[in-house]
Amino acid sequence: MRNTAKILLQLSLLSAAVINTVPVFAESGAVLEEIIVTAQRREQNLQEVPISVTAFSGENLEQRNIKSATEYLSLTPGVSFTEDGQSGSRGLGIAVRGINNLVSGENAFVNSIGIYLDEFSVASVPNQVANPNLADMERVEVLRGPQGTFF
């Protein structure tokens, strides 16, 4: 009988503790920012785009103090790069998911990666692609997949 009373007392104390808990809500009132991308040549919410996209807004680039292409490429999953060591030169080689532009001669290479600045293709720049200056950059979008051939 004593054991039963002990168990009932413990259960009632435990249930009282559970019932009296108050949910804790975030005090900051932070709102998630909607990210708009143009990966399919039209403005869409990033969550609604059915392709693999990494997007950096101009504000995000400024907050992270990103000033060169190599800095944002190092933060992008599935993207690797090589530099020739000369600051501001055209020696930035980019590989997306292990695929890069194949150099077959001194000035000829196969474009496996599409690179666009202001909707203008710069992937055919000799000696790979120019390292873009990110001053006043509105956004950077990296599309992993065949999207460049679709649009």
Secondary structure as GFF3:
##gff-version 3
##sequence-region A 1 151
A	DSSP	alpha_helix	2	19	.	.	.	ID=ss1
A	DSSP	beta_strand	36	37	.	.	.	ID=ss2
A	DSSP	beta_strand	44	45	.	.	.	ID=ss3
A	DSSP	three_ten_helix	46	48	.	.	.	ID=ss4
A	DSSP	beta_strand	52	57	.	.	.	ID=ss5
A	DSSP	alpha_helix	58	63	.	.	.	ID=ss6
A	DSSP	alpha_helix	69	73	.	.	.	ID=ss7
A	DSSP	beta_strand	79	83	.	.	.	ID=ss8
A	DSSP	beta_strand	92	96	.	.	.	ID=ss9
A	DSSP	beta_strand	99	100	.	.	.	ID=ss10
A	DSSP	beta_strand	102	103	.	.	.	ID=ss11
A	DSSP	beta_strand	109	110	.	.	.	ID=ss12
A	DSSP	beta_strand	116	117	.	.	.	ID=ss13
A	DSSP	beta_strand	120	121	.	.	.	ID=ss14
A	DSSP	beta_strand	139	144	.	.	.	ID=ss15
A	DSSP	alpha_helix	147	150	.	.	.	ID=ss16
###
